[in-house]
C-alpha cells in the first residue's frame, strides 16, 4: 500500500488554521506544519500573548527561550509548499538586513535640520539657509514614507502585525508627522516667500517645522520600547 503523501499548505491555507472560533491551531516551522490545537499554551490560537497560530513561526521560535525540541510533542499534519518556503526565506533575509533601523535615521536627521536652518536664516538674514531648509524639508518628505514602509514590513514579519498599544501610538504619531511635514512642504512650495516675509503666517510655519522635533522624539521613544521590550 502506497504511503499517504503529506498535505502541502500554502500560506493562505495555513492562515485559516488560526485556532479561533473552534478552528484547529496549526503553526509552521522549517517547512513542517504542526497541530498545536490541544496545547494549553495555544488557547484561542495565541501563545503567551505574543504569537498567533496559522502562520510560519520559524524565525520567532529561533529567537524564543525554548528550542525546537518542544515541537516533537505535536503531530505533523503537512508541509509548506516550496513556493511559500522560498518566499518566506526571501522575506526573512530582507528582515535580517535591518532596513528599518537604517532608513529611519534619514527622516530623523532631516527633521532636526529643517527648523535649525530656518532659525539660522532668521538670525543671519542669508536666504541660502532658508533654501537649504526647504531642500531638507523635501528630503524629509521623501524619506519619511520609505521609512514607514520599512517599519510596516518589520512589524508584519517580526511582530506578526500585532496591534499593541505601543504600535498603535507609533502609527498614530507617524501619521501626524507625515501630515505636518507634507503641509509644510506644500505651503512652502506654493509660497516661496513664506518665511522671508516674516509675517504671522511665517511664524506659524516655523512652529510647524519646530513641532517635527518632538514628534521625532516621541516616535523614537516608542521605537525604543519596541526594540528593548
Secondary structure, 3 states (H helix, E strand, C coil): CCCCCCEEECHHHHHCCECCCCCCEEEEECCEEEECCCCHHHHHHEECCCEECCCECHHHHHCCCCCHHHHHHCEEEEEECHHHHHHHHHHHHHHHCCHHHHHHHHHHHHHHHHHHHHHHHHHHCCHHHHHHHHHHHHHHHHHHHHHHHHHHHHHHHHCCCCCCHHHHHHHHHHHHHHHHHHHHHHHHHHCCCCCCCCCHHHHHHHHHHHHHHHHHHHHHHHHHHHHHC
